[in-house]
């Protein structure tokens, strides 16, 4: 199962990076074909390169070993902002609000995966907010009609072992979050109230 999880995580990351990297290639082709469109093409390339770099840094910390080698909240925050801040979605993360979690084993990685899940719920723009509440860190997705597939909901909060569920590229990050939560000694909860979905990491 661990091998299957690794394969699905790689599939997910490749899918997320394909868009901005493909747009860079399209921009280069556009420059080659239409000289007068060079300015637009350069803007497209610059924006796509920024998005690709932001996602690479995010995945490096969320899924790679780098996420275990830093407890600097600023580094984690900037990686999250580079991933979230596009398509009409913004990140709100008060300084110092996640230190208690980030200092736990796997805590920084867990928080980034929760941010990724929250970002995925905002298809029409909105806000992802990370904040400390009594006994928990909460990641809230607020916006017009936030949506999480039932597969993601079930796999994020499931109580069974990861060997008992079907792994897909769509929900594998939720299973990974459960593994990280067990490592950090926390539990996960999910709730929705109107236009807000709340992912809670409970101490």
C-alpha positions in Angstrom: 0.0 0.0 0.0 2.8 2.4 0.8 4.1 2.0 -2.8 0.6 2.6 -4.1 0.3 5.8 -2.1 3.7 7.0 -3.4 2.6 6.4 -7.0 -0.7 8.2 -6.5 1.1 11.2 -4.9 3.4 11.5 -7.8 0.5 11.3 -10.2 -1.2 14.1 -8.3 1.8 16.3 -8.3 2.5 15.7 -12.0 -1.2 16.7 -12.8 -0.9 19.9 -10.7 2.4 20.9 -12.5 1.3 20.0 -16.0 -0.9 23.1 -16.4 1.6 25.9 -15.7 4.5 24.1 -17.4 2.3 23.5 -20.5 1.4 27.1 -20.5 5.1 28.1 -20.6 5.6 25.9 -23.6 2.5 27.4 -25.3 3.8 30.9 -24.7 7.2 30.1 -26.3 5.4 28.7 -29.3 3.2 31.8 -29.5 6.3 34.0 -29.5 7.8 32.0 -32.3 4.7 32.2 -34.5 3.5 35.8 -33.9 6.1 38.5 -33.3 3.5 41.2 -32.5 2.2 38.9 -29.7 5.5 38.8 -27.9 4.4 40.9 -25.0 1.4 38.8 -24.2 3.4 35.7 -24.6 6.1 36.9 -22.2 3.4 37.8 -19.6 2.0 34.3 -20.0 5.4 32.7 -19.6 6.2 34.8 -16.6 2.9 34.0 -14.8 3.1 30.3 -15.6 6.7 30.1 -14.5 5.8 31.8 -11.2 2.9 29.3 -10.7 5.1 26.3 -11.5 7.9 27.5 -9.1 5.4 28.1 -6.4 3.9 24.7 -6.7 7.3 23.0 -6.8 8.3 24.7 -3.6 5.0 23.8 -2.0 5.3 20.1 -2.9 8.9 20.1 -1.9 7.9 21.0 1.7 4.5 19.2 1.8 5.6 15.8 0.4 9.4 15.9 0.4 12.0 15.6 3.1 12.4 19.4 3.2 9.2 19.7 5.2 10.8 17.9 8.1 14.0 20.0 8.1 12.4 23.3 9.0 10.2 24.6 11.8 10.3 28.2 10.5 6.7 29.3 10.1 7.7 32.0 7.6 9.1 29.4 5.2 6.0 27.3 5.5 3.7 30.3 5.2 5.4 31.6 2.0 5.2 28.1 0.4 1.5 28.0 1.2 0.9 31.5 -0.2 2.7 30.6 -3.4 0.4 27.7 -3.9 -2.9 29.3 -2.8 -2.7 32.9 -4.1 -4.1 32.5 -7.7 -7.4 32.2 -9.4 -9.1 34.7 -7.1 -8.1 32.8 -3.9 -6.0 34.5 -1.1 -4.4 33.1 2.0 -4.8 34.6 5.5 -2.3 33.2 8.0 -1.6 35.4 11.1 2.1 35.2 12.2 2.6 32.7 15.0 -0.7 31.0 14.7 0.7 27.6 13.6 3.9 27.3 15.6 2.5 24.7 18.0 1.7 22.4 15.1 4.8 23.0 13.0 7.0 22.1 15.9 5.5 18.6 16.1 6.9 15.7 13.9 5.2 15.9 10.5 3.2 18.9 11.7 4.4 21.4 9.0 3.7 18.8 6.2 0.2 18.1 7.7 -0.6 21.8 7.7 0.4 22.3 4.1 -1.7 19.3 3.0 -4.7 20.7 4.9 -4.1 24.0 3.0 -4.0 22.1 -0.3 -7.3 20.4 0.5 -9.0 23.7 1.5 -7.7 25.4 -1.6 -9.2 22.6 -3.7 -12.6 23.4 -2.3 -12.6 27.0 -3.7 -13.5 26.6 -7.4 -15.0 30.1 -7.6 -12.5 32.1 -5.5 -12.4 32.9 -1.8 -10.1 32.8 1.2 -8.1 30.1 2.8 -7.6 31.0 6.5 -5.2 29.4 8.9 -5.7 30.2 12.5 -5.1 28.9 16.1 -8.2 28.2 18.1 -8.3 26.7 21.6 -6.9 23.2 21.3 -6.6 23.2 17.6 -5.4 24.7 14.3 -8.1 25.4 11.9 -7.8 25.8 8.1 -11.0 27.3 6.7 -12.1 27.6 3.1 -14.6 30.4 2.6 -16.1 31.4 -0.7 -19.1 30.9 -3.1 -20.3 27.3 -2.9 -17.1 25.6 -1.5 -17.1 22.0 -2.5 -15.2 18.8 -1.4 -15.9 15.5 -3.1 -17.3 12.8 -0.8 -14.2 10.7 -1.5 -12.0 13.5 -0.1 -14.3 14.0 2.9 -14.3 10.3 3.8 -10.6 9.8 3.4 -9.6 12.9 5.3 -11.6 12.0 8.5 -11.7 8.2 8.1 -11.0 6.1 11.2 -9.8 2.9 9.4 -6.3 2.1 8.4 -5.1 3.3 5.0 -4.9 -0.3 3.9 -8.7 -0.5 4.1 -9.5 2.1 1.4 -9.1 2.5 -2.3 -6.3 4.9 -3.2 -6.8 7.4 -6.0 -4.9 10.4 -7.2 -7.9 12.5 -6.3 -7.9 11.7 -2.6 -4.4 10.2 -1.8 -3.3 13.5 -0.1 -6.1 12.9 2.4 -4.7 9.5 3.3 -1.3 11.1 3.6 -2.8 13.7 6.0 -4.0 10.9 8.2 -0.6 9.3 8.3 1.0 12.7 9.2 -1.7 13.3 11.9 -0.9 10.0 13.5 2.8 10.9 13.5 2.1 14.3 15.0 -0.3 12.9 17.7 -3.3 14.9 16.5 -6.7 14.1 15.1 -8.5 15.5 12.0 -12.1 16.9 11.8 -14.1 18.4 9.0 -17.3 20.5 9.1 -19.2 22.8 6.7 -21.4 25.7 7.5 -22.9 27.4 4.5 -20.1 28.9 2.5 -17.3 27.8 4.8 -15.5 24.4 5.0 -13.4 24.0 8.2 -10.6 21.5 8.4 -9.5 21.1 12.0 -6.3 19.7 13.4 -7.1 18.9 17.0 -4.4 18.5 19.7 
